[in-house]
Amino acid sequence: MSLDKNTVRKVAALARLRLTEAELDKFGPQMNNIMTFVEQLNEVNTDNVVPLTGIDIPLRLRPDEVTDGGCQADVLANGPETLEGFYVVPKVVE
């Protein structure tokens, strides 16, 4: 499959990209290489391959326990300045 400049321009517009003419010339061949690779993937026989989403594997769940974490000092150590168990931040509203 070969993409012409108009198709590259349309794909760029759909992706909300503004490309110059030089960029269209640059990315056109790259998009052609991508499309060639996708065509190669379509040729792979996947008739006897079971989709991974169809495998019914139960998830291991942990108990849902509410805690305070017990590590306030460790968390506050990440901030540059603390006061009475809270971060000190500059005032942003007058």
TASUL-V451210 format. One line per field, one symbol per residue. phi: phi as a letter, one per 40 degrees, with the letter a starting at -180 (. if undefined). psi: psi as a letter, one per 40 degrees, with the letter a starting at -180 (. if undefined). Layout:
phi->???
psi->???
//
This chain:
phi->.bcccccccccccccgbbbccccccccdcccccccccccccccccbcbccccccccbcccbbccbcbcggbdccccccccabafgbccbccbbc
psi->hhhiddddddddddefhhhiddddddedddddddddddddddehhfdehhideehghiihiiighhiedffdddddeeidhihfeiihiiheh.
//
